[in-house]
């Protein structure tokens, strides 16, 4: 971008803020409207000469406190919620965060309007659905990019970074963007002023209640995406009650999908074979949740105008989604799976898929493999899901080993106690053994020592993550790597 003057910015942004934006001059006689900005940033450390620094109030610090530093670093103007005694033009708005998306989108020339952006939201399945859709679009010969959990620190970037990436892809000739849209992003206005060609809803289950407060507010955040303000069309999961609710209340063209569309399903640890609309698909994924993700991608592709032939071919392309029911390459008589499942429903779905695989693998044999799960819960996050996750593990696994998972500032022991309370409460329980091992590496080692021929070990909760945070210490830790190291050590010591 060569730059945008403040008058153009104000005129473009004002309608989305109901006119609640005021341009203040730096001093008498200055022409604030003619000031040209060269970038939009919300981190004072990223300010370069000519930047518009946006003073966003946050949980830990208020951007207004850093405004003076930003001006000293070359900021040409400020976006504020009250006037500051600083010698640069200032755009005054009622809510800086709400204004940030429209301001960033205007500066970048509204890149989403030139792209076919597919926004995928839901508690689980966003990452896999985005990757499957990208495969379909690629098979159709259209340029595609994916933005989400595997792309950076946040599932959905803050508005300046989001609009910057979309603009870069627009300028590079990208056609379709498969984008994960988190509930945080919707509640915190990160995607405001982004236009979605298609909005996709996968499911809703307990998560992030430490932020949203209730399931109703959690759903309301997700539902923002399915309005005329954001999207032109919607694809929703009719197997989910919240998906059916969206279908019934949507004011935009809405298309539903359901696993009832699938016929002649066969599944093993390497994938699934099925018929969809009379066409055979060899899906490189297992589990009912992945069948649903595949249908979400298929119907999103249909909404984009792609052919069924391309959809079938795209869904059959070999695919490994990092940390999503990812098989660890061990030369062992059992299977090790790493998955990001970190909610009660997510854990239940993954363990049910593993249980289905070991049952199918048993065939007519008297010996059917067991499901062994290693998992924990993160600290400083939604505490209400810990006991339900324990209950889900006890109900769907044969052996449960509870361990640490990014305990952060909380004692690992207290988190484990909350999980065990759910795992040991009530019946029925499938688990014949429920153990605890606070050291995650030792917990994985314990699971591999217990595993026998035909078993599946599921290491859940961290998926693609490569660090473990205990207290203030962040250590390298990749469940996939650790499992391979432990197995190698076992072989050397046997």
C-alpha positions as CSV (number, residue, x, y, z in Angstrom):
1,X,0.0,0.0,0.0
2,X,1.3,3.4,-0.9
3,X,-0.8,5.1,1.8
4,X,-4.3,6.3,2.7
5,X,-5.1,9.8,3.9
6,X,-7.2,10.2,7.0
7,X,-10.1,11.9,5.3
8,X,-10.6,8.9,3.0
9,X,-10.3,6.6,6.0
10,X,-12.9,8.5,8.0
11,X,-15.4,8.7,5.1
12,X,-15.1,5.0,4.5
13,X,-15.2,3.8,8.1
14,X,-17.9,6.2,9.4
15,X,-21.0,4.3,8.1
16,X,-19.9,1.0,9.8
17,X,-19.5,3.0,13.1
18,X,-22.8,4.8,12.7
19,X,-20.8,8.0,12.1
20,X,-19.2,7.8,15.6
21,X,-15.7,8.9,14.5
22,X,-14.1,12.3,14.9
23,X,-10.9,13.5,13.3
24,X,-9.0,15.9,15.6
25,X,-6.2,18.1,14.3
26,X,-2.7,18.0,15.9
27,X,-2.8,21.7,16.4
28,X,-4.4,24.9,15.1
29,X,-3.8,25.4,11.4
30,X,-2.8,21.8,10.6
31,X,-4.6,19.8,8.0
32,X,-5.3,16.5,9.7
33,X,-7.4,15.2,6.8
34,X,-4.4,15.3,4.5
35,X,-2.2,13.2,6.8
36,X,-1.2,10.0,4.9
37,X,-0.7,6.8,6.9
38,X,1.5,4.0,5.7
39,X,0.4,1.2,8.0
40,X,-2.2,0.2,10.7
41,X,-0.8,-1.4,13.8
42,X,-1.9,-2.1,17.4
43,X,1.5,-3.0,18.9
44,X,3.7,0.0,19.6
45,X,6.7,-2.2,18.9
46,X,5.6,-2.6,15.3
47,X,5.3,1.1,14.6
48,X,7.2,2.5,11.7
49,X,7.3,6.0,10.2
50,X,3.8,7.0,9.1
51,X,1.8,4.3,11.0
52,X,-1.6,4.7,12.4
53,X,-1.3,3.4,16.0
54,X,-4.5,2.0,17.3
55,X,-4.8,2.3,21.1
56,X,-6.7,-0.9,22.0
57,X,-7.6,-1.5,25.7
58,X,-6.5,-5.0,26.6
59,X,-6.6,-7.3,29.6
60,X,-3.0,-6.6,30.6
61,X,-2.4,-3.1,29.2
62,X,-4.1,-0.2,27.5
63,X,-2.8,0.9,24.2
64,X,-3.4,4.5,25.2
65,X,-0.5,4.1,27.7
66,X,1.9,3.3,24.8
67,X,0.7,6.1,22.5
68,X,3.6,8.4,23.4
69,X,6.1,5.7,22.6
70,X,4.4,5.1,19.3
71,X,4.6,8.7,18.4
72,X,8.3,8.8,19.2
73,X,8.7,5.8,16.9
74,X,7.1,7.6,14.0
75,X,3.4,7.1,14.3
76,X,1.7,9.7,12.1
77,X,-1.7,9.4,13.8
78,X,-3.6,7.7,16.6
79,X,-6.9,5.8,16.8
80,X,-8.2,6.5,20.4
81,X,-11.3,6.5,22.5
82,X,-10.4,9.9,24.1
83,X,-8.1,12.7,23.1
84,X,-4.5,12.4,24.2
85,X,-2.1,15.3,24.7
86,X,0.1,14.3,21.8
87,X,1.2,16.3,18.7
88,X,-0.4,14.1,16.0
89,X,-3.9,13.9,14.4
90,X,-6.2,11.6,16.3
91,X,-9.3,9.6,15.2
92,X,-11.6,9.4,18.2
93,X,-14.1,6.6,18.4
94,X,-16.4,5.1,21.0
95,X,-14.7,1.6,20.9
96,X,-11.2,1.3,19.4
97,X,-11.5,-2.5,19.1
98,X,-14.8,-2.2,17.2
99,X,-13.3,0.4,14.8
100,X,-10.1,-1.6,14.2
101,X,-11.5,-4.0,11.7
102,X,-13.1,-1.4,9.4
103,X,-10.0,0.8,9.7
104,X,-7.6,-2.0,8.7
105,X,-9.9,-3.2,5.9
106,X,-10.2,0.3,4.5
107,X,-6.4,0.8,4.6
108,X,-5.8,-2.5,2.7
109,X,-8.5,-1.7,0.1
110,X,-11.1,-4.2,1.4
111,X,-9.2,-7.3,0.2
112,X,-11.9,-9.9,1.2
113,X,-14.2,-8.4,-1.4
114,X,-11.8,-9.5,-4.1
115,X,-11.5,-13.0,-2.7
116,X,-13.8,-16.0,-2.1
117,X,-13.4,-16.2,1.7
118,X,-14.9,-19.2,3.4
119,X,-15.2,-18.7,7.1
120,X,-15.4,-21.9,9.2
121,X,-16.5,-21.7,12.8
122,X,-17.5,-24.3,15.4
123,X,-16.0,-25.8,18.6
124,X,-14.3,-28.7,16.7
125,X,-13.4,-29.5,13.2
126,X,-12.4,-26.1,11.9
127,X,-8.8,-27.0,11.0
128,X,-9.6,-30.3,9.3
129,X,-12.5,-28.8,7.4
130,X,-10.3,-26.0,6.1
131,X,-7.6,-28.4,5.0
132,X,-10.1,-30.6,3.2
133,X,-11.7,-27.6,1.4
134,X,-8.2,-26.5,0.4
135,X,-7.6,-29.9,-1.2
136,X,-10.9,-29.7,-3.1
137,X,-10.2,-26.1,-4.4
138,X,-6.7,-27.1,-5.4
139,X,-8.0,-30.1,-7.4
140,X,-10.4,-27.7,-9.1
141,X,-7.4,-25.7,-10.3
142,X,-8.0,-22.6,-8.2
143,X,-5.4,-20.9,-6.0
144,X,-6.2,-21.3,-2.4
145,X,-4.7,-20.4,1.0
146,X,-5.6,-21.6,4.5
147,X,-5.7,-19.4,7.6
148,X,-6.2,-20.8,11.0
149,X,-4.8,-22.7,14.0
150,X,-1.8,-24.0,12.2
151,X,-0.9,-20.6,10.7
152,X,0.1,-18.6,13.8
153,X,-0.4,-17.8,17.5
154,X,-4.1,-17.2,17.2
155,X,-6.7,-19.2,15.3
156,X,-7.9,-15.9,13.8
157,X,-5.4,-13.1,13.7
158,X,-6.1,-9.6,15.0
159,X,-7.7,-7.3,12.4
160,X,-4.5,-5.5,11.1
161,X,-2.7,-8.8,10.5
162,X,-5.8,-10.4,9.1
163,X,-6.4,-7.7,6.5
164,X,-2.7,-7.5,5.7
165,X,-2.6,-11.2,4.9
166,X,-5.8,-11.1,2.8
167,X,-4.4,-8.1,0.9
168,X,-1.1,-10.0,0.2
169,X,-3.1,-13.0,-1.1
170,X,-5.3,-10.8,-3.2
171,X,-2.3,-9.1,-4.8
172,X,-0.7,-12.5,-5.4
173,X,-3.7,-13.8,-7.4
174,X,-5.2,-16.1,-4.8
175,X,-8.8,-17.0,-5.5
176,X,-10.1,-18.8,-2.3
177,X,-9.2,-18.5,1.3
178,X,-10.3,-21.2,3.7
179,X,-10.3,-19.4,7.1
180,X,-11.0,-20.6,10.6
181,X,-13.1,-18.1,12.5
182,X,-12.9,-18.4,16.3
183,X,-15.6,-17.3,18.7
184,X,-13.0,-14.9,20.3
185,X,-12.5,-13.3,16.9
186,X,-16.2,-12.7,16.5
187,X,-16.7,-11.4,20.0
188,X,-13.6,-9.2,19.8
189,X,-14.4,-7.8,16.4
190,X,-11.3,-9.2,14.7
191,X,-13.2,-10.1,11.5
192,X,-15.4,-7.0,11.3
193,X,-15.4,-5.6,7.8
194,X,-14.4,-8.9,6.4
195,X,-16.7,-10.3,3.7
196,X,-17.3,-14.0,3.6
197,X,-18.6,-15.7,0.5
198,X,-19.6,-18.7,2.6
199,X,-19.9,-19.2,6.3
200,X,-19.6,-22.8,7.6
201,X,-20.9,-24.1,11.0
202,X,-19.4,-27.4,12.2
203,X,-20.8,-27.9,15.8
204,X,-21.0,-26.4,19.2
205,X,-20.0,-28.0,22.5
206,X,-18.6,-26.9,25.9
207,X,-15.5,-24.7,25.5
208,X,-14.2,-21.2,26.3
209,X,-16.8,-20.6,29.0
210,X,-14.1,-18.8,31.0
211,X,-14.4,-16.1,28.2
212,X,-18.0,-16.2,27.1
213,X,-19.6,-17.0,30.4
214,X,-22.4,-19.3,29.1
215,X,-23.2,-21.6,26.3
216,X,-25.8,-19.1,25.1
217,X,-23.3,-16.3,24.8
218,X,-20.8,-18.7,23.2
219,X,-23.4,-19.6,20.5
220,X,-24.3,-15.9,20.0
221,X,-20.7,-15.1,19.2
222,X,-20.6,-17.9,16.6
223,X,-24.0,-16.9,15.2
224,X,-22.7,-13.4,14.3
225,X,-21.0,-14.9,11.3
226,X,-24.3,-16.1,9.9
227,X,-25.7,-12.7,9.2
228,X,-25.9,-10.4,6.2
229,X,-23.3,-8.2,7.9
230,X,-20.6,-10.8,7.3
231,X,-21.7,-13.6,4.9
232,X,-23.5,-14.1,1.6
233,X,-24.4,-17.8,2.2
234,X,-24.2,-20.4,4.9
235,X,-23.5,-24.1,5.2
236,X,-24.6,-25.7,8.5
237,X,-24.4,-29.1,10.2
238,X,-27.9,-30.4,10.6
239,X,-26.7,-33.1,12.9
240,X,-26.1,-30.4,15.5
241,X,-29.0,-28.8,17.3
242,X,-27.3,-25.4,17.0
243,X,-26.8,-26.0,13.3
244,X,-30.5,-26.7,13.0
245,X,-31.2,-23.5,14.9
246,X,-29.0,-21.5,12.6
247,X,-30.8,-23.1,9.6
248,X,-34.2,-22.1,11.0
249,X,-33.3,-18.5,11.9
250,X,-30.8,-17.6,9.1
251,X,-31.6,-14.5,7.0
252,X,-29.0,-15.5,4.3
253,X,-29.2,-18.5,1.9
254,X,-28.5,-21.5,4.0
255,X,-27.6,-25.1,3.0
256,X,-27.5,-28.0,5.4
257,X,-25.5,-31.2,5.5
258,X,-25.8,-34.4,7.5
259,X,-24.0,-37.7,7.8
260,X,-27.2,-39.4,6.6
261,X,-25.9,-38.5,3.2
262,X,-23.2,-41.2,3.5
263,X,-23.7,-44.8,2.4
264,X,-21.7,-48.0,2.5
265,X,-19.2,-46.8,5.1
266,X,-16.1,-48.9,5.8
267,X,-13.4,-47.7,8.2
268,X,-10.0,-48.7,9.4
269,X,-7.0,-47.0,11.0
270,X,-5.9,-45.8,7.6
271,X,-9.1,-44.1,6.4
272,X,-12.7,-44.4,5.4
273,X,-14.4,-45.6,2.2
274,X,-17.9,-44.4,1.5
275,X,-20.5,-43.4,-1.1
276,X,-21.7,-39.8,-1.3
277,X,-24.3,-38.9,-4.0
278,X,-23.5,-42.2,-5.7
279,X,-19.8,-41.4,-5.9
280,X,-17.1,-43.4,-4.2
281,X,-14.7,-41.5,-1.9
282,X,-11.6,-42.8,-0.2
283,X,-11.3,-40.4,2.7
284,X,-7.8,-40.5,4.4
285,X,-9.4,-39.8,7.8
286,X,-11.4,-41.8,10.3
287,X,-14.2,-41.1,12.8
288,X,-17.7,-39.8,12.5
289,X,-16.5,-36.3,13.3
290,X,-14.2,-36.4,10.2
291,X,-17.0,-37.6,8.0
292,X,-18.9,-34.6,9.2
293,X,-15.9,-32.4,8.5
294,X,-15.7,-33.8,5.0
295,X,-19.3,-33.1,4.3
296,X,-18.8,-29.5,5.6
297,X,-16.0,-29.1,3.1
298,X,-18.0,-30.7,0.3
299,X,-21.0,-28.4,0.8
300,X,-18.8,-25.3,1.1
301,X,-17.3,-26.3,-2.2
302,X,-20.7,-26.7,-3.7
303,X,-21.6,-23.2,-2.4
304,X,-18.5,-21.9,-4.2
305,X,-19.8,-23.5,-7.4
306,X,-17.4,-26.4,-7.7
307,X,-18.2,-29.6,-9.4
308,X,-19.0,-32.9,-7.6
309,X,-16.2,-34.6,-9.5
310,X,-13.6,-32.2,-8.1
311,X,-15.1,-32.6,-4.6
312,X,-14.9,-36.4,-4.7
313,X,-11.3,-36.2,-6.0
314,X,-10.3,-33.5,-3.5
315,X,-11.7,-35.5,-0.5
316,X,-9.7,-38.5,-1.6
317,X,-6.3,-36.7,-1.7
318,X,-3.9,-38.1,0.9
319,X,-4.0,-35.7,3.9
320,X,-2.3,-35.5,7.3
321,X,-3.7,-32.7,9.4
322,X,-1.0,-32.0,12.1
323,X,-2.3,-33.1,15.5
324,X,-5.7,-34.1,14.2
325,X,-6.0,-37.9,14.7
326,X,-2.5,-38.0,13.4
327,X,-0.8,-41.4,13.4
328,X,2.7,-41.5,14.9
329,X,5.1,-43.5,12.7
330,X,6.2,-46.3,15.1
331,X,7.2,-49.8,14.2
332,X,5.0,-51.2,16.9
333,X,2.2,-53.8,17.2
334,X,-0.1,-51.1,18.3
335,X,-1.1,-47.7,17.0
336,X,-0.4,-44.3,18.5
337,X,-2.6,-41.3,17.6
338,X,-2.0,-37.7,18.6
339,X,-5.1,-35.4,18.6
340,X,-5.8,-31.8,19.6
341,X,-9.1,-32.9,21.4
342,X,-9.4,-30.5,24.4
343,X,-13.1,-30.5,25.1
344,X,-15.4,-33.2,26.5
345,X,-17.1,-33.6,23.1
346,X,-13.9,-33.6,21.2
347,X,-12.3,-36.2,23.4
348,X,-15.4,-38.4,23.3
349,X,-15.5,-38.2,19.5
350,X,-11.8,-39.1,19.1
351,X,-12.0,-42.0,21.6
352,X,-15.2,-43.3,19.9
353,X,-13.4,-43.3,16.6
354,X,-10.5,-45.2,18.1
355,X,-12.9,-47.6,19.6
356,X,-14.6,-48.2,16.3
357,X,-11.2,-48.9,14.7
358,X,-10.1,-51.5,17.2
359,X,-13.5,-53.2,17.1
360,X,-13.4,-53.3,13.3
361,X,-9.8,-54.5,13.4
362,X,-10.8,-57.4,15.7
363,X,-13.0,-58.8,13.0
364,X,-14.0,-62.4,13.9
365,X,-11.1,-62.7,16.4
366,X,-11.8,-63.2,20.1
367,X,-9.2,-60.5,20.8
368,X,-10.3,-56.9,20.3
369,X,-7.8,-54.1,20.9
370,X,-8.0,-51.7,23.8
371,X,-8.2,-47.9,23.7
372,X,-5.6,-46.2,26.0
373,X,-5.8,-42.5,26.5
374,X,-3.3,-40.0,27.9
375,X,-4.6,-36.5,28.5
376,X,-4.9,-33.5,30.8
377,X,-6.5,-30.0,30.8
378,X,-5.0,-26.6,30.5
379,X,-4.6,-24.3,33.5
380,X,-6.1,-20.8,33.6
381,X,-8.8,-21.8,31.3
382,X,-12.4,-23.1,31.5
383,X,-12.5,-25.2,34.7
384,X,-16.0,-26.5,34.1
385,X,-14.9,-28.9,31.3
386,X,-12.4,-30.9,33.5
387,X,-14.8,-33.3,35.2
388,X,-16.7,-33.9,31.9
389,X,-13.5,-34.7,30.1
390,X,-12.7,-37.2,32.8
391,X,-16.1,-38.8,32.4
392,X,-15.7,-38.9,28.7
393,X,-12.4,-40.7,29.0
394,X,-13.7,-43.2,31.5
395,X,-16.7,-44.0,29.3
396,X,-14.9,-44.4,26.0
397,X,-11.4,-45.7,26.9
398,X,-10.2,-49.0,28.5
399,X,-7.2,-47.4,30.3
400,X,-7.1,-43.7,31.3
401,X,-3.9,-41.9,32.3
402,X,-4.4,-38.3,33.4
403,X,-1.4,-36.0,33.2
404,X,-0.3,-32.4,32.7
405,X,-1.4,-30.2,29.7
406,X,-0.1,-26.6,29.9
407,X,-0.9,-26.2,33.6
408,X,0.3,-22.5,33.4
409,X,-0.1,-20.9,36.8
410,X,-2.3,-23.6,38.3
411,X,-0.9,-26.6,40.2
412,X,-1.0,-29.6,37.9
413,X,-2.2,-31.8,40.8
414,X,-5.4,-29.7,41.4
415,X,-6.2,-29.9,37.7
416,X,-5.7,-33.7,37.7
417,X,-7.9,-34.0,40.8
418,X,-10.8,-32.2,39.0
419,X,-10.4,-34.5,36.0
420,X,-10.3,-37.6,38.2
421,X,-13.5,-36.5,40.0
422,X,-15.3,-36.8,36.7
423,X,-13.6,-40.0,35.7
424,X,-14.4,-41.9,38.9
425,X,-17.9,-40.6,39.4
426,X,-20.9,-42.7,38.5
427,X,-21.4,-45.5,36.0
428,X,-21.3,-47.0,33.4
429,X,-17.5,-46.8,32.9
430,X,-15.6,-48.6,30.2
431,X,-12.3,-48.0,31.8
432,X,-10.8,-50.8,33.9
433,X,-7.9,-48.7,35.0
434,X,-7.7,-45.0,35.8
435,X,-4.2,-43.7,36.7
436,X,-2.5,-40.3,37.2
437,X,1.0,-39.4,36.2
438,X,1.7,-35.6,36.4
439,X,4.9,-35.9,34.2
440,X,3.5,-35.9,30.6
441,X,6.6,-37.7,29.2
442,X,6.3,-40.4,31.9
443,X,2.5,-40.7,31.2
444,X,3.2,-41.3,27.5
445,X,5.8,-43.9,28.5
446,X,3.4,-45.6,30.8
447,X,0.8,-45.8,28.0
448,X,3.3,-47.3,25.5
449,X,4.5,-49.9,28.2
450,X,0.8,-51.0,28.7
451,X,-0.1,-51.1,25.0
452,X,-0.3,-54.5,23.3
453,X,-1.0,-55.9,19.9
454,X,-4.1,-54.3,18.3
455,X,-4.4,-51.5,20.9
456,X,-4.7,-47.8,20.1
457,X,-3.0,-45.2,22.3
458,X,-4.5,-41.8,22.0
459,X,-2.4,-38.9,23.3
460,X,-4.9,-36.0,23.5
461,X,-5.1,-32.3,24.2
462,X,-2.0,-30.8,22.6
463,X,-2.1,-32.0,19.0
464,X,0.2,-29.9,16.9
465,X,1.6,-27.9,19.8
466,X,5.4,-28.1,20.3
467,X,5.8,-26.7,23.8
468,X,4.5,-27.4,27.3
469,X,3.9,-24.6,29.8
470,X,4.2,-25.4,33.5
471,X,4.2,-22.4,35.8
472,X,6.4,-19.7,34.1
473,X,8.5,-22.4,32.2
474,X,7.9,-23.1,28.6
475,X,9.7,-26.3,27.5
476,X,9.9,-27.9,24.1
477,X,7.4,-30.8,24.0
478,X,5.8,-32.4,21.0
479,X,3.6,-35.4,21.8
480,X,4.6,-37.0,18.4
481,X,8.3,-36.6,19.0
482,X,8.1,-37.7,22.6
483,X,6.2,-40.9,21.7
484,X,8.9,-41.8,19.1
485,X,11.7,-41.1,21.6
486,X,10.0,-43.2,24.3
487,X,9.5,-46.1,21.9
488,X,13.1,-45.9,20.8
489,X,14.3,-45.9,24.4
490,X,12.0,-48.9,25.1
491,X,13.6,-50.8,22.3
492,X,17.1,-50.0,23.4
493,X,16.3,-51.1,27.0
494,X,14.5,-54.3,26.0
